[in-house]
Amino acid sequence: MIGHTIVTFDRLAASAIAELGNMITGNAMTLLAEQGYRCDITPPSIVRGASVSIDTIVSPALVVPLCIEHGQIELTVCLRHRGAP
């Protein structure tokens, strides 16, 4: 996929976006672990639709809007402290 033009958002494109999420969270986990934080992560989710709403009642979330030529992508990061195991 590297260097290829994406014409439609198909399963391959969704897989590439999910893998990008894996790389970002993997790097974040490494940096947090180096600072002494123990983290558990969930696999990234791709949610699509014109009127989609995600509610994070349990914890506050950081929403980063990314504007690209085809529209807007929102990266939502939610952290929750669970205490010592």
NORZIBEL-V984531 format. One record per helix or strand. SS is the DSSP state (H for helix, E for strand). FROM is the first residue (numbers start at 0). LEN is the number of residues. If there is no record, write none. Layout:
ss->SS from->FROM len->LEN
ss->SS from->FROM len->LEN
This chain:
ss->H from->10 len->24
ss->E from->60 len->8
ss->E from->70 len->8
